[in-house]
Amino acid sequence: PKLVCEAVTRVFAISSEVPLASAVFIDANLLVTNRHAVADREEATVFLPGGGHKKAKILPTSYLGDLILLKIQGSDDLKALDYSAEFSVSSEVYTVAADLGRKSKIRVYKAGKILSMPPPGKPLARIHHTAESFPGNSGGALVDSFGRLVGIVTSGGDGYFEAIPVTQISSLIENSGRRHENISKRLGSAYRQCRKAIFQANNSRKAMEKKHIDFITNRCLATSNKQLLDLAGQALGSRRHFASAIDLFDLAIQQDPLSINSRLGMVVTLHLAGRYKAEFPHLQHLLKVIPNNLQVLRFAIQAGTWGENMELRKSGLKLLKRHFPKMAPLAEKISTSPPPLRQN
């Protein structure tokens, strides 16, 4: 839509702690982006549409969500994106953000739908949607079909993405300024240390000692960032430190109960740990939200079989027949004559 395309002029590519991210113009000389894009740095580079760049000052904030403000001079004539809080499940939305493959140009990505909204009483919960997003989009705009800003693109993958509701920007502004500098530095430092620890855990073949597990857990908890809790849980789970991983996913779900990615991470970890009965509530939730996800259906059938929950197994098989009919005969055979219970 034309109004969606016009939003491209209000989004900028930036570089700071992360080599490429995005930022949205929201007020005179003011941009908003993700904190994880800047961590504890004091400046960011803003790339201009016509070429060249400007330096932007990062404003300290004690806001606990994954948002932070950038102040840039010389943008008084630029109009901010209109906000909209009038959106709901199934609303059509678009990601407008930097394109990693086109020299940081801003583009509109394939449209998607909102899958779930933040529940009441969960200020750090996110919008979960299917609007296409890629690396470099963090901090970009999630807009509706009228080009109105509904959220700040934050994270996701495998078809399920997240954005921070636009309603949180007022809280960010209220909690930003010099008086928040000490807290902001501590939060930013935790972001940087958490991301580095996750990277090391994912790229090292050495056994993780308890002190390394404690470090990644403590640093990621200090960020209060659901996305980093998910990533830390995935890193520890893949190294078979299941108890620590499950604790992190549990905290992420407490912060954002409708999170698809957090529950998927929890299900995979519990499955690897052989804790099939503990998967039941997460699988039952996911079957309602994403009933055509093959991985969820497979886990539902297996966990239902091994955990002796015939209703869950039946639900998984029924949905498999509907969405993947060619796979149903094999699934039925496995469910009626299951392989031996996996032991860990």
Secondary structure, 3 states (H helix, E strand, C coil): CHHHHHHHHHEEEEECCCCCEEEEEEECCEEEECHHHCCCCCEEEEECCCCCEEEEEEECECCCCCCEEEECCCCCCCCCCCECCCCCCCCEEEEEEECCCCCCCEEECCCEEEEECCCCCCCCCCEEECCCCCCCCCCCEEEECCCCEEEEEEEEECCEEEEEEHHHHHHHHHCECHHHHHHHHHHHHHHHHHHHHHHHHHHCCCCCCHHHHHHHHHHHHHHCCHHHHHHHHHHHHHCCCHHHHHHHHHHHHHHCCCCHHHHHHHHHHHHHCCCHHHHHHHHHHHHHHCCCCHHHHHHHHHHHHHCCCHHHHHHHHHHHHHHCHHHHHHHHHHHHCCCCCCCC
